């Protein structure tokens, strides 16, 4: 019987597809969370077939929600898979984690949504000032840019 997930696992943006590896408190009040995707397989974005064959992995660094005013960086290990379908144009592909972050994103989805809501209420300048006091380093332009993005939730 599998053991229940620890309360530390619940700190991740999507505990159903991520496995917590370490939490490290660094100098300057910064917290680094190391996590890895843990699904057994991934779907090819071109042919939509499942693949279990690992090709490689790479690391992503994402900004996440602050903890008690400390900035949080999520170090995420993402895997690449081989597509074994012969007529598929993709040879390899990276697994997608849409509830964690969009493709090429530098922030988690939940941090982007928080900045968007702050911008909706306060606007660019005031939203950036409030975010900065809460441990989220952002510019007024970024706050306004988040308003233009349609929420994915």
C-alpha positions, 0 to 999 in steps of 0.5 A: 500500500502506498504511503500518503503524500507528505504535507510538503508535497502539497506545496507544489503547483500540481502535486498530482504530476510533480514529485518534491525532491528538496526544499532549500533555504538560501541566503537573502531569504530565497527558497529553492524547491527542487521537483520533477515530473513523475508521470509514467508517460506523455502524449505526443503533441503532433500525433496524440499517441502515448509514449513511454520511451524516455529520451532525455531531461532538462531543467526549468527555473520557474518563479512561484508564489512567495512564502512569508515574503521570501521569493520562491524558485521552482527548479523543475526537471522535465523529461523528453520522450521519443515518439515511436509512431513511424508516420509522426513528424516529431521525433522527440517531444517534451512532456507538458505540464499545463497546470504548472506553467505554459510552454516557455513560461518563466512563472508558474500558472498560479503566480501569473494568475495572482499577478493578473488579479492584482493588476485587475484590482490595482492597475500597473504601478500600484499592483507592482508596488504591492507585489514587491512588498509581498515578495514578487518582483515584477514591473508595472508593464508585466502586471498590465501584460498579465491583464491581456492574457485570458485566464486558463482556469 
